[in-house]
Amino acid sequence: MKPMITILGPTASGKTPLAAALALRIGGEIISADSRQVYRRMDIGTGKDLADYSPTVGGQIVNIPYHLINIIEPGTKYNLFQYQQDFFDAYNRILQNQHTPILCGGTGLYIEAVLKGYKLSPVPQNPELRAQLEGKTLEELTERLKELKSLNGSNMHNKTDVDSCQRAIRAIEIEEYNLHTPMPKRELPPIDSLIIGVDIEREARREKITKRLKARLEEGMIDEVRGLLDEGIPAEDLIYYGLEYKFVTEYCVGKTTYDEMFTRLEIAIHQFAKRQMTWFRGMERRGFSIHWINTLQPMDEKVNEILKLWQ
């Protein structure tokens, strides 16, 4: 049996159109590896681009099956443990359909967790701990998290755990739980996969990010966020999701001007893409073999290159 195919790359690198073109050729089904596309009605800000999954071929629209997009309500907290469970459910369904799973996304931790078979445990909320941490500064929370990670022998991989007080508190909650509640870990097998990295030159990536941000704002990203707020989703819950939802929400509630929002968001997305590449290079150092292909090649050439490696 041929291995699964994984397509990874930084934001704005063209992963989804490539995955869709590949799925069309081999009868594949796509499993999303994006930590925010799981949320319903968070479409423009997360860049779902669902039209990519319905290409027109010979005058007919072909619907490519996709999984782990639009599966939970905004305002809920989705985590890595839940993603692993949802991934394996989708993965097994695709195999039962006798199709090829194609894992596609930019959330490196999710990708690495399922490929390696991370052993994780669900961590419940701790109201008492949250009450103790309420009102502490981000700097104080970061120091507490570093101490706990040191005690647990885990590392601060990047700044995503501490880019807001809410994220830092959740990270502390997890570390406290792991420190005081040893429990058997959930056994999941590693997944054999051909890993394709979509490579985009830094300046081209920056140009594409800026162009795409302007387009998303014109397409109604601000109205999308306002609609979520009007549903009663608290602003702090949207800010928790980071990037577009953080900065656009701050603009919608009057904390920033439009120009400030655009400038800060543009910088944040560039920094995020850089962190994604750092993670992927780290995966290579941790033993993953990633075959990088140039996103600027014609689509057929990219698909043919992947198929040669896969076969």
Buried (B, 14 or more C-beta within 10 A) or exposed (E): EEEBBBBBBBBBBBBBBBBBBBBBEBEBBBBBBBBBBBBEEBBBBBBBBEEBBEBEEEEEEEEBBBBBBBBBEBBEEBEBBBBBBBBBEBBEBBBEEEBBBBBBBBBBBBBBBBBBBBEBBEBEEBEEBBEEBEEBEBEEBBBBBBEBBEEEEEEBBBEBBBBBBBBBBBBBBBBBBBEEEEEEEBEBEEBEBBBBBBBBEEEEBBEBBBEBBEEBBEEEBBBBBBEBBEEEBEBEBBBBBBBBBBBBBBBBBEEBEEEEBBEBBBEBBBEBBBBBBBBBEBBEEEEBEBEBBEBEBEBEEBBEBBEEEBE
